[in-house]
Amino acid sequence: MSAAQIPAFHLRSRDGAAEENLVLAGIWRRAWIAANRRATVIEPITHWLRRVQTEFVPPADVVLAEREGQVLAFMVLLARREYVAQLFVEPHLRNQGLGQAMLDEASVRMPFGWKLHVATSNTAAQRFYERYGLERGAVDRHPSSGRERVAYHWYPTSPPRQPRRIG
């Protein structure tokens, strides 16, 4: 199927329904497995569901990409910290513009710049972020898992215009 034949998708904010939580946990788990093919331990879906229920709460803003009522990808923003905490696309739906649309949305919602981290072992995600134009930053370790990760930054090419004050 060519890009022109792929049905359009739209972005919306998460409603937080229990069924939606399970859908997000499933996408997260499948995408994590696809990115960590050499992993010897894969957590059960309950692990991912528990994380969705505890981590995807305010002040986090969860943005979903969906088509015909089906969630295809999601992104978790922590706007006050100018941080993209999570971004996952259903593995079989990659290269359809979903990730790019999510990052475009992050740039609209955080116009002064933002950053994210990705596991150093996730080379496919690193290539994607670099193709998008993110600047590679420092390598460190995740504070809770201890896994090595690399930071990526997005900076606007020109400062966003401030609204004019009238009156």
C-alpha positions as CSV (number, residue, x, y, z in Angstrom):
1,M,0.0,0.0,0.0
2,S,1.4,3.4,-1.0
3,A,1.4,6.4,1.3
4,A,-1.4,7.9,-0.7
5,Q,-3.6,4.8,-0.1
6,I,-3.1,4.8,3.7
7,P,-6.2,6.1,5.4
8,A,-5.8,9.3,7.4
9,F,-5.4,9.4,11.1
10,H,-6.1,12.1,13.6
11,L,-4.7,13.1,17.0
12,R,-6.7,13.5,20.2
13,S,-6.2,13.7,23.9
14,R,-6.7,10.6,25.9
15,D,-10.0,10.1,27.8
16,G,-8.6,7.8,30.4
17,A,-11.2,5.0,30.1
18,A,-10.2,1.6,31.4
19,E,-10.4,0.0,28.0
20,E,-8.2,2.7,26.5
21,N,-5.6,2.1,29.3
22,L,-5.4,-1.6,28.2
23,V,-5.0,-0.5,24.5
24,L,-2.1,1.8,25.4
25,A,-0.5,-0.9,27.6
26,G,-0.7,-3.3,24.6
27,I,0.9,-0.9,22.2
28,W,3.6,0.0,24.7
29,R,4.4,-3.7,25.3
30,R,4.5,-4.7,21.6
31,A,6.6,-1.7,20.7
32,W,9.0,-2.4,23.5
33,I,9.3,-6.0,22.4
34,A,10.0,-5.0,18.8
35,A,12.7,-2.6,20.0
36,N,14.3,-5.1,22.4
37,R,14.3,-8.3,20.4
38,R,17.2,-9.7,22.5
39,A,15.5,-9.2,25.8
40,T,15.4,-12.4,27.9
41,V,12.6,-11.1,30.2
42,I,9.4,-9.6,28.9
43,E,7.0,-8.3,31.5
44,P,3.4,-9.4,31.3
45,I,0.7,-7.0,30.2
46,T,-0.2,-6.3,33.8
47,H,3.1,-4.6,34.3
48,W,2.5,-2.2,31.4
49,L,-1.1,-1.6,32.4
50,R,0.0,-0.7,35.9
51,R,2.5,1.8,34.5
52,V,-0.1,3.4,32.2
53,Q,-2.5,3.7,35.2
54,T,0.2,5.4,37.4
55,E,2.4,7.3,34.9
56,F,-0.2,8.6,32.4
57,V,-2.0,10.9,34.9
58,P,-1.9,14.7,35.2
59,P,0.2,16.6,34.8
60,A,1.1,14.2,31.9
61,D,-0.8,14.9,28.7
62,V,-1.4,11.8,26.6
63,V,-1.9,12.3,22.9
64,L,-3.3,9.5,20.8
65,A,-3.1,8.9,17.0
66,E,-6.2,7.0,15.9
67,R,-7.9,5.9,12.7
68,E,-11.5,4.9,12.6
69,G,-11.6,4.7,16.4
70,Q,-8.5,2.5,16.6
71,V,-5.5,3.8,18.6
72,L,-2.3,3.4,16.5
73,A,0.2,5.3,18.6
74,F,0.6,7.4,21.7
75,M,2.8,10.1,23.2
76,V,3.1,11.3,26.8
77,L,4.0,14.9,27.3
78,L,5.2,16.6,30.4
79,A,4.9,20.1,29.1
80,R,6.0,21.9,32.3
81,R,9.3,20.0,32.0
82,E,9.4,20.4,28.2
83,Y,9.7,16.6,28.0
84,V,8.4,13.9,25.8
85,A,8.2,11.0,28.3
86,Q,7.0,8.3,25.9
87,L,6.3,7.9,22.2
88,F,5.2,4.5,20.9
89,V,3.8,3.4,17.5
90,E,2.3,0.0,16.8
91,P,5.3,-1.8,15.3
92,H,3.4,-2.9,12.1
93,L,2.3,0.7,11.5
94,R,5.7,2.3,11.5
95,N,6.7,4.5,8.5
96,Q,3.2,5.9,8.0
97,G,3.9,9.4,9.5
98,L,2.5,8.6,13.0
99,G,5.7,9.3,14.9
100,Q,6.4,12.4,12.8
101,A,2.8,13.7,13.5
102,M,3.4,13.1,17.2
103,L,6.7,15.0,17.3
104,D,5.1,17.8,15.3
105,E,2.4,18.0,17.9
106,A,5.0,18.1,20.7
107,S,6.6,21.1,18.9
108,V,3.3,22.9,18.8
109,R,2.5,22.2,22.5
110,M,6.1,23.0,23.6
111,P,7.2,25.7,21.1
112,F,10.3,26.8,23.1
113,G,11.9,23.4,22.7
114,W,11.8,20.0,24.4
115,K,13.8,16.8,24.9
116,L,13.3,13.1,25.2
117,H,15.4,10.1,26.0
118,V,15.8,6.8,24.1
119,A,17.6,3.6,25.1
120,T,21.0,3.4,23.4
121,S,20.1,-0.1,22.3
122,N,17.1,1.3,20.3
123,T,19.0,2.2,17.2
124,A,15.8,2.4,15.0
125,A,14.3,5.1,17.3
126,Q,17.6,7.0,17.3
127,R,17.7,7.0,13.5
128,F,14.0,8.2,13.4
129,Y,14.8,11.1,15.8
130,E,17.9,12.1,13.9
131,R,15.9,12.0,10.6
132,Y,13.3,14.2,12.2
133,G,16.1,16.7,13.0
134,L,16.5,16.2,16.8
135,E,19.9,17.1,18.2
136,R,21.7,14.2,19.9
137,G,22.7,14.9,23.5
138,A,24.4,13.3,26.4
139,V,24.3,9.6,27.3
140,D,23.4,8.7,30.9
141,R,21.5,6.0,32.8
142,H,17.8,5.9,33.5
143,P,17.3,6.7,37.2
144,S,15.1,3.7,38.0
145,S,16.0,1.0,35.5
146,G,19.7,1.8,35.2
147,R,19.6,1.3,31.4
148,E,21.8,3.4,29.3
149,R,20.0,6.1,27.3
150,V,20.7,9.1,25.1
151,A,19.0,12.4,25.2
152,Y,17.6,14.1,22.1
153,H,16.6,17.8,21.9
154,W,14.3,19.8,19.7
155,Y,14.9,23.6,19.4
156,P,12.7,25.9,17.3
157,T,14.5,27.4,14.3
158,S,13.3,30.8,15.4
159,P,11.7,31.9,18.7
160,P,7.9,31.5,18.7
161,R,6.1,34.8,18.3
162,Q,4.6,36.2,21.5
163,P,1.0,37.3,21.4
164,R,0.5,41.0,21.1
165,R,-1.0,42.7,24.0
166,I,-4.0,44.8,23.1
167,G,-5.3,47.5,25.4
